[in-house]
Amino acid sequence: MRKKILRPMNLDALKAMRRGNREAEQELLGPGFHSFNRLHKSKKTYTRKAKHKKKEQ
């Protein structure tokens, strides 16, 4: 396996890019953490939470 060659980069610029990306993500999705690699949850999975219960008519 080959190692990646790290090039010297301005750390302040890197931090600013990360901060900008984080702020843009928060504008799109709202505050807090948002997972992008979430597993598919089966419909049959049992949960007691009211927001997941089927509404009876």
Secondary structure, DSSP 8 states (H G I E B T S, - for coil): ----------HHHHHHHHHHHHHHHHHHH-SS---SS-----TT-----GGGS----
